[in-house]
Amino acid sequence: MERWPTTRLLSTAARLVEISWNEKLKSIGLTHAGVIAMQVLAAKGAITQAALAEVARVKAQTMGTTLARLELHGHVTRHRSDSDRRSHVVTLTEAGIAALEEAVKLEQDVLAPVAVDTARLRDELRIVVRGLAGLPAPEQEPRGIDSDLPQS
């Protein structure tokens, strides 16, 4: 690893973190993709499935699969839009809100066994993401899972 380029270290770390987090999320019926969708819903309220997919930067079909799983576990509800019967409006349920709060706690547990300054790591990663995504640097950003950043 000492000779690995930074990009390989970063992508390997990202995969290992995601694998670890997904293992923890399984216990509450969630996946990383589900948490992203729920974060958007928590931030924006009820929105169409198509808009949710656009904000999460995934294809509508991918979002449909994610929402089917979330709906099965009672984390979201979907109903036909009154204004456009072709689209579905997605809403986060009370169970979904509770599961999202638990997911945030589980996210913090992922790096707990690693000797790293997680606050500094988060700051540096936000700089990388914002810089590569062409986003302006904010004055101050709250700690926790970021719902305004582009997701994979």
Summary of the structure (lengths in Angstrom):
residues: 152
radius of gyration: 16.7
end to end distance: 24.8
largest distance: 57.5
contacts: 379
relative contact order: 0.13
helix: 58%
strand: 8%
